[in-house]
C-alpha cells in the first residue's frame, strides 16, 4: 500500500502562482513515475504533467510554458510549479504514482487538492 498526500492548493488570482507538493509513503519498492492530474466539475480527469524515475517529463499542451513538474526521489516527493495561472486551471489536482515491486506494478492516487483561480 502507498499513500499520497497532496498540499499547496488554494485560492489565487489569475496571473499568480502556486506550488503543489505530493509526498508518497508506505510500501514503496520503486517509483516508476509520478504525475499530476486534474478534474474540473463535469469533466473527465486529465493528465497535467508526468515525470519518470529517470527524469523524463511530459506536460499537457494547455500548461506548457506555465507549469513545471519536478521531483525529489530521496523524499519520494513530486512538485508542480504553476505560474501564470488562469481561471481555466481551476480544478481538483490529483497526485498519481506508479510503483514497481519486481515485475509487478501498482497505481495509486492521492485524494486531491483544490486549486481555484479567480479572474
C-alpha positions in Angstrom: 0.0 0.0 0.0 1.1 3.5 -0.9 -0.3 6.7 0.5 -0.1 10.0 -1.4 -0.6 13.3 0.4 -1.0 16.5 -1.7 -0.6 20.0 -0.4 -0.3 23.5 -1.7 -3.6 24.1 -3.3 -5.7 27.2 -2.6 -7.2 30.3 -3.9 -5.3 32.6 -6.2 -5.9 35.3 -8.7 -5.2 35.0 -12.4 -1.6 35.5 -13.2 -0.3 34.4 -9.8 1.5 31.2 -8.9 1.1 28.1 -6.7 3.3 25.2 -6.0 1.8 21.8 -5.3 3.6 19.0 -3.4 2.9 15.3 -3.2 4.7 13.0 -0.8 4.5 9.3 -1.2 4.8 6.9 1.8 4.1 3.3 2.7 5.2 0.2 0.8 7.2 1.8 -1.9 9.6 -0.5 -3.6 10.4 1.5 -6.6 8.7 4.5 -8.2 8.3 4.2 -11.9 6.6 7.5 -12.4 4.7 10.3 -10.6 2.4 12.8 -12.1 -0.3 15.4 -11.7 -3.8 15.1 -13.0 -6.8 17.4 -12.7 -10.5 17.2 -12.8 -12.9 20.2 -13.2 -16.6 19.9 -12.4 -18.4 17.9 -15.1 -15.2 17.0 -16.9 -13.0 13.9 -17.1 -9.8 13.7 -15.3 -6.9 14.7 -17.5 -3.2 14.5 -17.3 -1.3 17.7 -16.5 2.3 16.5 -16.2 4.2 13.4 -15.5 7.8 12.6 -14.6 9.6 9.2 -14.7 12.1 7.9 -12.3 14.7 8.8 -14.9 13.6 12.4 -15.0 11.8 12.5 -18.3 8.8 14.8 -18.2 5.7 15.4 -20.2 3.4 18.4 -19.9 0.0 18.9 -21.3 -0.2 21.4 -24.2 -2.5 23.6 -22.1 0.1 24.1 -19.4 3.4 24.1 -21.3 5.4 27.2 -20.6 3.5 27.8 -17.4 3.7 24.6 -15.3 6.8 22.6 -14.4 6.9 19.2 -12.8 9.9 18.2 -10.7 10.8 15.5 -8.2 12.9 14.7 -5.2 13.5 11.0 -5.3 15.1 10.9 -1.9 11.9 12.2 -0.4 9.6 10.4 -2.7 8.0 13.8 -3.5 6.8 15.4 -6.7 6.1 19.0 -7.2 4.1 21.1 -9.7 5.1 24.7 -10.0 2.2 26.5 -11.5 2.8 30.0 -12.9 0.6 32.4 -14.8 -2.5 30.7 -13.5 -5.7 31.1 -15.5 -9.3 30.6 -14.4 -9.5 27.5 -16.6 -6.8 25.9 -14.4 -9.4 25.7 -11.7 -9.8 22.0 -10.7 -9.1 19.4 -8.2 -5.5 18.3 -8.7 -4.6 14.7 -8.0 -1.2 13.2 -7.5 -0.5 9.8 -9.0 2.3 7.3 -8.8 3.1 4.0 -10.4 5.3 1.8 -8.3 7.1 -1.4 -9.0 7.8 -4.4 -6.9 9.8 -6.8 -9.1 7.8 -7.1 -12.3 4.6 -6.1 -10.6 3.2 -2.6 -11.0 0.6 -0.8 -9.0 -1.2 2.6 -9.5 -2.1 4.9 -6.6 -3.9 8.2 -6.3 -4.0 10.9 -3.7 -7.2 12.4 -2.5 -6.7 15.7 -4.4 -6.1 19.3 -3.6 -8.4 22.1 -4.8 -6.9 24.9 -7.0 -9.2 27.8 -7.6 -8.1 30.7 -9.9 -10.3 33.8 -10.0 -10.4 36.3 -12.8 
